[in-house]
């Protein structure tokens, strides 16, 4: 007679047999098999099904024989809730309430409603040594040619790095408008961020992930940069519904929440507009839940009150542009002394607003070519402004501009006090950098910047 038949036909005998099974399977010699299962499956309700051949832990295919576990482990206190189920998907960790399917969540860009971010951790700022300014390189990893600038950046003594994660591209709500996009969608086409009908993408390719892991292993702080252009591949945020804004924020946050190698993300989707505040508020909330931080590359002068307060939320900070300043024009290199004066005014104004709102600022300096700071223009026409190249070969060196930036910061205050999160140097790229040379900061220029303490 089977156990099931015995229990159904003779209730008392069935209950007795069940109790006997429960007692027999708990401990074998000095090995607490149930405790072994609770640890191995990370499930406080799991136990060893010793009647199976081979015996396995409830809810899994983990074998639970006495030869596989060591000294007994005490069970968790009864008052403690069951921990969430965890499933590894590559280098990422998906967490969900007990009983929720998690593997499909991982396949679906972590957008399943039942799957939340990793275990909450209090957001923290990257540590900074007293009196020493941290330096981060702003890079554009070359996926096609597998260039990550690791050797150069390691040799130059950087403390951290911004790694290009990927572009943000929409094929909905009237996008893409860029000629290379293949034609705009209808304004009424809804944005979908996951699944077979996905038409809105936040790219983070495998090479960028591997690059982030490589820098992290070397002991550097790693931030993932997402790039994009509103009006070319990204719609004006006012065209997104509340649900689309929420899903957009979740798609962005999940890329870094599930990557243990990164401290957070840098947002370089331009231009900034204060109608993006709700998106940033939701992004911040999700990143705070998983213990990550984020920055937005912009000018603090463009922020209204709601962005300084609600938009930056708990964990956001400003990655302040120290180049392309007002008063100049693209492809017309600025005099270093004029640049110093403009930078003093810009930094002073932004830092006052940041202090007023209790916010942190990290400056991003132009160590290589930018629209008004460059050695020469390599394209036939200027790719910005009205297309005119006003000065093709600039009479000033990149080191002169670096010295002017250092002087400007010192005029405003002590760098390590002003910028506790550090400072960045832009750019490291294998492209033509929009025609502005050099595309990588010269070693001498980097050294001049790093003399700033």
SEZARO-249827 format. One record per residue (C-alpha): residue in three letters; z, y, x; chain. Coordinates in nm, 4 decimals. Layout:
residues N
ALA/Z/Y/X/A
...
***
This chain:
residues 453
UNK/0.0000/0.0000/0.0000/A
UNK/-0.0877/0.3443/0.1374/A
UNK/0.1739/0.6154/0.1888/A
UNK/0.0091/0.8208/-0.0871/A
UNK/0.0249/0.5271/-0.3334/A
UNK/0.3868/0.4498/-0.2461/A
UNK/0.4883/0.8127/-0.2958/A
UNK/0.3053/0.8396/-0.6310/A
UNK/0.4429/0.5103/-0.7696/A
UNK/0.7999/0.5301/-0.6425/A
UNK/0.9167/0.8921/-0.6079/A
UNK/1.2472/0.8078/-0.4431/A
UNK/1.0857/0.5820/-0.1869/A
UNK/0.8152/0.8417/-0.1251/A
UNK/1.0685/1.1146/-0.0600/A
UNK/1.2589/0.8855/0.1747/A
UNK/0.9425/0.7998/0.3661/A
UNK/0.8445/1.1676/0.3950/A
UNK/1.1870/1.2557/0.5364/A
UNK/1.1578/0.9668/0.7794/A
UNK/0.8179/1.0909/0.8988/A
UNK/0.9495/1.4434/0.9433/A
UNK/1.2447/1.3214/1.1466/A
UNK/1.0411/1.0851/1.3607/A
UNK/0.7702/1.3316/1.4588/A
UNK/0.9910/1.6215/1.5687/A
UNK/1.1094/1.4983/1.9076/A
UNK/0.9841/1.2279/2.1421/A
UNK/1.2246/1.1708/2.4281/A
UNK/1.2962/1.5188/2.5668/A
UNK/0.9705/1.6658/2.4305/A
UNK/0.9850/1.8785/2.1173/A
UNK/0.6317/1.8215/1.9886/A
UNK/0.6639/2.0654/1.7000/A
UNK/0.7723/2.3420/1.9373/A
UNK/0.4808/2.2453/2.1619/A
UNK/0.2422/2.2944/1.8688/A
UNK/0.3914/2.6285/1.7710/A
UNK/0.3347/2.7589/2.1246/A
UNK/-0.0101/2.6084/2.1795/A
UNK/-0.1527/2.7221/1.8437/A
UNK/0.0385/3.0517/1.8282/A
UNK/0.1331/2.9524/1.4745/A
UNK/0.5013/2.9412/1.3787/A
UNK/0.4225/2.6969/1.0938/A
UNK/0.2360/2.4388/1.3029/A
UNK/0.3792/2.0933/1.3739/A
UNK/0.2681/1.7693/1.5399/A
UNK/0.0958/1.5199/1.3102/A
UNK/0.2135/1.2116/1.5026/A
UNK/0.0620/0.9721/1.2515/A
UNK/-0.2914/1.0737/1.3559/A
UNK/-0.4684/0.8952/1.6396/A
UNK/-0.4548/1.0829/1.8629/A
UNK/-0.1717/1.3022/1.7263/A
UNK/-0.2808/1.6663/1.6776/A
UNK/-0.1143/1.9970/1.5894/A
UNK/-0.1433/2.1085/1.2284/A
UNK/-0.4260/2.3555/1.1799/A
UNK/-0.5966/2.2756/1.5102/A
UNK/-0.7441/1.9985/1.7253/A
UNK/-0.4789/2.0393/1.9975/A
UNK/-0.3483/1.6950/2.1008/A
UNK/0.0327/1.6775/2.0939/A
UNK/0.1473/1.3778/2.2988/A
UNK/0.4764/1.3732/2.4847/A
UNK/0.2974/1.3662/2.8192/A
UNK/0.1472/1.7079/2.7536/A
UNK/0.4528/1.9225/2.7004/A
UNK/0.7495/2.0107/2.9114/A
UNK/1.1050/2.0968/2.8117/A
UNK/1.1575/2.1807/2.4423/A
UNK/1.0926/2.5404/2.3395/A
UNK/1.3240/2.7001/2.0859/A
UNK/1.1530/2.7797/1.7522/A
UNK/1.1177/3.1469/1.6581/A
UNK/1.3944/3.2981/1.4447/A
UNK/1.3401/3.2151/1.0752/A
UNK/1.3409/3.5846/0.9863/A
UNK/1.0376/3.6562/1.2021/A
UNK/0.6987/3.6698/1.0224/A
UNK/0.4242/3.4355/1.1315/A
UNK/0.2088/3.5861/1.4072/A
UNK/-0.1564/3.6556/1.3345/A
UNK/-0.4193/3.3999/1.4147/A
UNK/-0.6043/3.4792/1.7373/A
UNK/-0.9518/3.3626/1.8319/A
UNK/-1.1200/3.4319/2.1644/A
UNK/-1.4855/3.5356/2.1379/A
UNK/-1.6143/3.5747/2.4919/A
UNK/-1.3996/3.8407/2.6570/A
UNK/-1.2775/3.9776/2.3247/A
UNK/-0.9848/3.8853/2.1066/A
UNK/-1.0113/3.8796/1.7303/A
UNK/-0.6924/3.8912/1.5275/A
UNK/-0.6567/3.8294/1.1574/A
UNK/-0.3888/3.7407/0.9020/A
UNK/-0.2996/3.3744/0.8733/A
UNK/-0.5741/3.1833/0.6990/A
UNK/-0.8461/3.4441/0.7456/A
UNK/-1.1709/3.3291/0.9084/A
UNK/-1.1961/3.4924/1.2465/A
UNK/-1.4925/3.3394/1.4247/A
UNK/-1.7363/3.4909/1.1768/A
UNK/-1.5612/3.8229/1.2209/A
UNK/-1.6316/3.8120/1.5926/A
UNK/-1.9940/3.7284/1.5287/A
UNK/-2.0169/4.0158/1.2843/A
UNK/-1.9126/4.2922/1.5246/A
UNK/-1.5520/4.2662/1.4049/A
UNK/-1.6325/4.4456/1.0795/A
UNK/-1.4837/4.1890/0.8420/A
UNK/-1.2261/4.3562/0.6178/A
UNK/-0.9709/4.0856/0.6983/A
UNK/-0.9835/4.1365/1.0712/A
UNK/-0.7887/4.4256/1.2165/A
UNK/-0.7607/4.5597/1.5698/A
UNK/-0.5542/4.3937/1.8446/A
UNK/-0.1775/4.4141/1.8356/A
UNK/-0.0656/4.7781/1.8185/A
UNK/0.0540/4.9351/2.1403/A
UNK/0.1712/5.2916/2.1951/A
UNK/-0.1101/5.5072/2.3342/A
UNK/-0.0518/5.6130/2.6895/A
UNK/-0.2049/5.8552/2.9324/A
UNK/-0.3503/5.7301/3.2589/A
UNK/-0.0756/5.7742/3.5188/A
UNK/-0.1090/6.0581/3.7633/A
UNK/0.0660/6.0887/4.0959/A
UNK/0.2756/6.4047/4.1282/A
UNK/0.0728/6.6769/4.2984/A
UNK/-0.2403/6.4608/4.3217/A
UNK/-0.5358/6.5171/4.0940/A
UNK/-0.7081/6.1999/3.9790/A
UNK/-1.0868/6.1886/4.0083/A
UNK/-1.3282/5.9993/3.7861/A
UNK/-1.7018/5.9467/3.8384/A
UNK/-1.9293/5.9951/3.5377/A
UNK/-2.1957/5.7252/3.5687/A
UNK/-2.5028/5.6037/3.3855/A
UNK/-2.5329/5.2325/3.4578/A
UNK/-2.8937/5.1191/3.4995/A
UNK/-2.9206/4.8042/3.2892/A
UNK/-3.2840/4.7334/3.3781/A
UNK/-3.2345/4.7525/3.7549/A
UNK/-2.8688/4.6377/3.7516/A
UNK/-2.7336/4.9470/3.9271/A
UNK/-2.3645/5.0239/3.8735/A
UNK/-2.2916/5.2593/4.1702/A
UNK/-1.9841/5.0491/4.2488/A
UNK/-2.0108/5.0521/4.6280/A
UNK/-2.0714/5.4271/4.6472/A
UNK/-1.7972/5.5220/4.4032/A
UNK/-1.5458/5.2886/4.5668/A
UNK/-1.6255/5.4328/4.9097/A
UNK/-1.5892/5.7917/4.7886/A
UNK/-1.2303/5.7318/4.6793/A
UNK/-1.2467/5.7746/4.3013/A
UNK/-0.9508/5.6735/4.0864/A
UNK/-1.1524/5.5948/3.7774/A
UNK/-1.4959/5.5852/3.6245/A
UNK/-1.6859/5.6609/3.3069/A
UNK/-1.9237/5.3691/3.2500/A
UNK/-2.2245/5.4206/3.0258/A
UNK/-2.1771/5.1792/2.7373/A
UNK/-2.4886/5.2486/2.5344/A
UNK/-2.6588/5.4699/2.2801/A
UNK/-2.5728/5.5377/1.9185/A
UNK/-2.8804/5.4920/1.6984/A
UNK/-2.9299/5.5187/1.3221/A
UNK/-3.2292/5.3996/1.1223/A
UNK/-3.0977/5.5400/0.7958/A
UNK/-3.0187/5.8761/0.6311/A
UNK/-3.3454/6.0273/0.7534/A
UNK/-3.3233/5.8999/1.1113/A
UNK/-3.4656/5.8613/1.3669/A
UNK/-3.6399/6.1955/1.4021/A
UNK/-3.7192/6.1461/1.7720/A
UNK/-4.0881/6.0732/1.8372/A
UNK/-3.9907/5.7519/2.0176/A
UNK/-3.8019/5.6248/1.7135/A
UNK/-4.1022/5.4895/1.5270/A
UNK/-4.0688/5.7052/1.2179/A
UNK/-3.7878/5.8415/1.0071/A
UNK/-3.6189/5.6472/0.7293/A
UNK/-3.5645/5.7920/0.3853/A
UNK/-3.2714/6.0269/0.3309/A
UNK/-3.1417/5.7861/0.0647/A
UNK/-3.1386/5.4799/0.2923/A
UNK/-2.7739/5.3782/0.3279/A
UNK/-2.6307/5.3023/0.6729/A
UNK/-2.5167/4.9459/0.7394/A
UNK/-2.3176/4.8724/1.0569/A
UNK/-2.3103/4.4918/1.0549/A
UNK/-2.4822/4.1843/0.9216/A
UNK/-2.8471/4.0865/0.8735/A
UNK/-2.9363/4.4240/0.7172/A
UNK/-2.7787/4.6299/0.9955/A
UNK/-2.9600/4.9590/1.0574/A
UNK/-2.6963/5.1642/1.2414/A
UNK/-2.5999/5.0617/1.5933/A
UNK/-2.3340/5.1387/1.8544/A
UNK/-2.4678/4.9649/2.1631/A
UNK/-2.2474/4.8180/2.4355/A
UNK/-2.4598/4.5806/2.6423/A
UNK/-2.3474/4.2879/2.8577/A
UNK/-2.4232/4.4616/3.1876/A
UNK/-2.2051/4.7579/3.0909/A
UNK/-1.9248/4.5196/2.9920/A
UNK/-1.9545/4.3405/3.3235/A
UNK/-1.9548/4.6743/3.5062/A
UNK/-1.6374/4.7813/3.3259/A
UNK/-1.4700/4.4544/3.4259/A
UNK/-1.5835/4.4996/3.7864/A
UNK/-1.4300/4.8466/3.8154/A
UNK/-1.1129/4.7383/3.6362/A
UNK/-1.0684/4.4480/3.8785/A
UNK/-1.0944/4.7017/4.1628/A
UNK/-0.7951/4.8861/4.0168/A
UNK/-0.9746/5.1802/3.8546/A
UNK/-0.9250/5.3406/3.5137/A
UNK/-1.2347/5.2644/3.3058/A
UNK/-1.3729/5.4660/3.0142/A
UNK/-1.6818/5.3695/2.8161/A
UNK/-1.9272/5.6481/2.7333/A
UNK/-2.1360/5.6441/2.4161/A
UNK/-2.4399/5.8682/2.4205/A
UNK/-2.6665/5.9993/2.1464/A
UNK/-2.8350/6.2995/1.9947/A
UNK/-2.7740/6.4353/1.6458/A
UNK/-3.1095/6.5140/1.4859/A
UNK/-3.2999/6.2612/1.6971/A
UNK/-3.1316/5.9237/1.6452/A
UNK/-2.8083/6.0285/1.4727/A
UNK/-2.7972/6.2035/1.1328/A
UNK/-2.5984/6.5151/1.0638/A
UNK/-2.2563/6.3786/0.9782/A
UNK/-2.2588/6.5647/0.6458/A
UNK/-2.5228/6.3153/0.5252/A
UNK/-2.2894/6.0180/0.5678/A
UNK/-2.0856/5.8962/0.2721/A
UNK/-1.7099/5.8503/0.3029/A
UNK/-1.7605/5.4737/0.3314/A
UNK/-2.0288/5.5150/0.6003/A
UNK/-1.8065/5.7497/0.7986/A
UNK/-1.5268/5.4940/0.7820/A
UNK/-1.7511/5.2060/0.8922/A
UNK/-1.9042/5.4191/1.1686/A
UNK/-1.5585/5.4954/1.3082/A
UNK/-1.4632/5.1300/1.2911/A
UNK/-1.7817/5.0151/1.4668/A
UNK/-1.7187/5.2597/1.7543/A
UNK/-1.3486/5.1788/1.7862/A
UNK/-1.4011/4.8035/1.7877/A
UNK/-1.6219/4.8195/2.0965/A
UNK/-1.3259/4.9278/2.3091/A
UNK/-1.0330/4.7889/2.1104/A
UNK/-1.1484/4.4375/2.1938/A
UNK/-1.2278/4.5054/2.5595/A
UNK/-0.9150/4.4646/2.7710/A
UNK/-1.0868/4.6215/3.0726/A
UNK/-1.1152/4.9727/2.9316/A
UNK/-0.8593/5.2472/2.8732/A
UNK/-1.0683/5.4057/2.6018/A
UNK/-1.3974/5.5772/2.5302/A
UNK/-1.5804/5.9015/2.5966/A
UNK/-1.7948/6.0465/2.3168/A
UNK/-2.1137/6.2178/2.4324/A
UNK/-2.3111/6.2340/2.1078/A
UNK/-2.4358/6.5920/2.0998/A
UNK/-2.4282/6.8531/1.9690/A
UNK/-2.0730/6.8707/1.8429/A
UNK/-2.0159/7.0154/1.4963/A
UNK/-1.6896/7.0690/1.3142/A
UNK/-1.8247/6.8720/1.0170/A
UNK/-1.7545/6.5661/1.2347/A
UNK/-1.3765/6.6092/1.2094/A
UNK/-1.3243/6.3351/0.9497/A
UNK/-1.5116/6.0839/1.1649/A
UNK/-1.2996/6.1688/1.4689/A
UNK/-0.9780/6.1522/1.2659/A
UNK/-1.0635/5.7987/1.1540/A
UNK/-1.1759/5.6995/1.5021/A
UNK/-0.8482/5.8280/1.6442/A
UNK/-0.6438/5.6342/1.3902/A
UNK/-0.8111/5.3073/1.4814/A
UNK/-0.7824/5.3654/1.8552/A
UNK/-0.4156/5.4568/1.8226/A
UNK/-0.3570/5.1222/1.6513/A
UNK/-0.4948/4.9296/1.9480/A
UNK/-0.3361/5.1448/2.2193/A
UNK/-0.6542/5.3123/2.3453/A
UNK/-0.7483/5.6750/2.4006/A
UNK/-1.0703/5.8723/2.3612/A
UNK/-1.2324/6.1949/2.4711/A
UNK/-1.5132/6.4129/2.3449/A
UNK/-1.7485/6.5903/2.5827/A
UNK/-1.7852/6.9420/2.4458/A
UNK/-1.6788/7.3025/2.4868/A
UNK/-1.3332/7.3748/2.3506/A
UNK/-1.4668/7.7111/2.2352/A
UNK/-1.6664/7.5246/1.9688/A
UNK/-1.3559/7.3672/1.8091/A
UNK/-1.2120/7.5087/1.4894/A
UNK/-0.8477/7.4641/1.3888/A
UNK/-0.9127/7.1341/1.2094/A
UNK/-1.0703/6.9764/1.5187/A
UNK/-0.7851/7.0809/1.7457/A
UNK/-0.5325/6.9360/1.5005/A
UNK/-0.6740/6.6662/1.2719/A
UNK/-0.9826/6.5715/1.4737/A
UNK/-0.8133/6.4979/1.8069/A
UNK/-0.5362/6.3187/1.6197/A
UNK/-0.2834/6.1208/1.8234/A
UNK/-0.4882/6.0049/2.1216/A
UNK/-0.7914/6.2315/2.1611/A
UNK/-0.8453/6.4826/2.4398/A
UNK/-1.1195/6.7228/2.5417/A
UNK/-1.3608/6.6400/2.8218/A
UNK/-1.4497/7.0035/2.8864/A
UNK/-1.7937/7.0899/3.0194/A
UNK/-1.7714/7.3224/3.3204/A
UNK/-2.1487/7.3699/3.3350/A
UNK/-2.4275/7.4914/3.0991/A
UNK/-2.2005/7.7895/3.0384/A
UNK/-2.2832/8.0815/2.8094/A
UNK/-2.4639/8.3671/2.9784/A
UNK/-2.7172/8.1528/3.1616/A
UNK/-3.0385/7.9770/3.0655/A
UNK/-3.1893/7.6362/3.1502/A
UNK/-3.3995/7.6031/3.4672/A
UNK/-3.2670/7.9308/3.6050/A
UNK/-3.0040/7.8492/3.8673/A
UNK/-2.6994/8.0711/3.8471/A
UNK/-2.5494/8.2593/4.1412/A
UNK/-2.2322/8.0722/4.2562/A
UNK/-2.0164/8.3837/4.2309/A
UNK/-2.1375/8.4546/3.8777/A
UNK/-2.0718/8.0901/3.7961/A
UNK/-1.7150/8.1180/3.9266/A
UNK/-1.6474/8.4211/3.7059/A
UNK/-1.7876/8.2524/3.3952/A
UNK/-1.5969/7.9330/3.4645/A
UNK/-1.2667/8.1196/3.4996/A
UNK/-1.3195/8.2777/3.1583/A
UNK/-1.4215/7.9483/2.9975/A
UNK/-1.1327/7.7451/3.1415/A
UNK/-0.8751/8.0116/3.0701/A
UNK/-0.9797/8.0372/2.7043/A
UNK/-0.9959/7.6618/2.6465/A
UNK/-0.6672/7.5869/2.8190/A
UNK/-0.4870/7.8493/2.6124/A
UNK/-0.6114/7.6881/2.2911/A
UNK/-0.5252/7.3421/2.4197/A
UNK/-0.1720/7.4508/2.5076/A
UNK/-0.1314/7.6169/2.1684/A
UNK/-0.2131/7.2871/1.9973/A
UNK/-0.0405/7.0570/2.2467/A
UNK/-0.3676/6.9027/2.3634/A
UNK/-0.4881/6.7751/2.7002/A
UNK/-0.8061/6.8751/2.8800/A
UNK/-1.0049/6.6999/3.1507/A
UNK/-1.2793/6.9082/3.3160/A
UNK/-1.6152/6.7521/3.3959/A
UNK/-1.7763/6.9187/3.6973/A
UNK/-2.1444/6.9248/3.7877/A
UNK/-2.1671/6.7534/4.1256/A
UNK/-2.5345/6.6772/4.0711/A
UNK/-2.8034/6.8710/3.8887/A
UNK/-2.7465/7.0303/3.5475/A
UNK/-2.9365/7.2996/3.3567/A
UNK/-2.8105/7.5986/3.5607/A
UNK/-2.6724/7.4195/3.8671/A
UNK/-2.9277/7.2281/4.0726/A
UNK/-3.1117/7.2140/4.4035/A
UNK/-3.4608/7.1967/4.2532/A
UNK/-3.6592/7.1134/3.9367/A
UNK/-3.8704/6.7966/3.9613/A
UNK/-4.0557/6.8180/3.6263/A
UNK/-4.3629/7.0323/3.5580/A
UNK/-4.1946/7.2038/3.2635/A
UNK/-3.8322/7.2672/3.1811/A
UNK/-3.7190/7.0036/2.9342/A
UNK/-3.4727/7.2476/2.7800/A
UNK/-3.4887/7.5973/2.6384/A
UNK/-3.8384/7.7400/2.5978/A
UNK/-3.9870/7.5102/2.8622/A
UNK/-4.0102/7.7771/3.1318/A
UNK/-3.9064/7.6917/3.4877/A
UNK/-3.7606/8.0214/3.6039/A
UNK/-3.6426/7.9010/3.9460/A
UNK/-3.7847/7.5733/4.0753/A
UNK/-3.6167/7.5654/4.4183/A
UNK/-3.2661/7.7039/4.3972/A
UNK/-3.1511/7.8997/4.7052/A
UNK/-2.7952/7.7659/4.6662/A
UNK/-2.6540/7.4262/4.7620/A
UNK/-2.4542/7.1904/4.5422/A
UNK/-2.1654/7.2356/4.7810/A
UNK/-2.1653/7.6117/4.7154/A
UNK/-2.1322/7.5429/4.3441/A
UNK/-1.8528/7.2908/4.4059/A
UNK/-1.6662/7.5492/4.6153/A
UNK/-1.7111/7.8057/4.3360/A
UNK/-1.5703/7.5605/4.0789/A
UNK/-1.2718/7.4815/4.3002/A
UNK/-1.2041/7.8542/4.3453/A
UNK/-1.2235/7.9079/3.9689/A
UNK/-0.9688/7.6363/3.8953/A
UNK/-0.7311/7.7690/4.1582/A
UNK/-0.7601/8.1143/4.0048/A
UNK/-0.6542/7.9735/3.6675/A
UNK/-0.3629/7.7647/3.7964/A
UNK/-0.2501/7.4478/3.9734/A
UNK/-0.5087/7.1764/3.9080/A
UNK/-0.2709/6.8806/3.8755/A
UNK/-0.0596/7.0780/3.6273/A
UNK/-0.3608/7.2002/3.4288/A
UNK/-0.5291/6.8608/3.4178/A
UNK/-0.2712/6.5781/3.4177/A
UNK/-0.5385/6.3264/3.3133/A
UNK/-0.7566/6.4170/3.6103/A
UNK/-1.1079/6.5572/3.6505/A
UNK/-1.4578/6.4116/3.6404/A
UNK/-1.7707/6.4570/3.8519/A
UNK/-2.1154/6.4282/3.6913/A
UNK/-2.3716/6.2584/3.7197/A
UNK/-2.4489/5.9245/3.8836/A
UNK/-2.7877/5.8156/3.7502/A
UNK/-3.1064/5.6447/3.8649/A
UNK/-3.3236/5.8545/3.6294/A
UNK/-3.4839/6.1910/3.7065/A
UNK/-3.1808/6.3491/3.5361/A
UNK/-3.3973/6.5593/3.3074/A
UNK/-3.5705/6.7081/3.6087/A
UNK/-3.2545/6.8524/3.7654/A
UNK/-3.1989/6.7336/4.1228/A
UNK/-2.9953/6.5857/4.2729/A
UNK/-2.9335/6.2994/4.0305/A
UNK/-2.6280/6.1834/4.2303/A
UNK/-2.3622/6.4161/4.3791/A
UNK/-2.3984/6.4537/4.7584/A
UNK/-2.1062/6.3107/4.9574/A
UNK/-2.0175/6.6551/5.0931/A
UNK/-1.9996/6.7965/4.7397/A
UNK/-1.7685/6.5168/4.6254/A
UNK/-1.5426/6.5814/4.9223/A
UNK/-1.5260/6.9534/4.8372/A
UNK/-1.4218/6.8771/4.4800/A
UNK/-1.1601/6.6279/4.5917/A
UNK/-0.9990/6.8939/4.8079/A
UNK/-0.8718/7.0399/4.4808/A
UNK/-0.5091/6.9416/4.4224/A
***
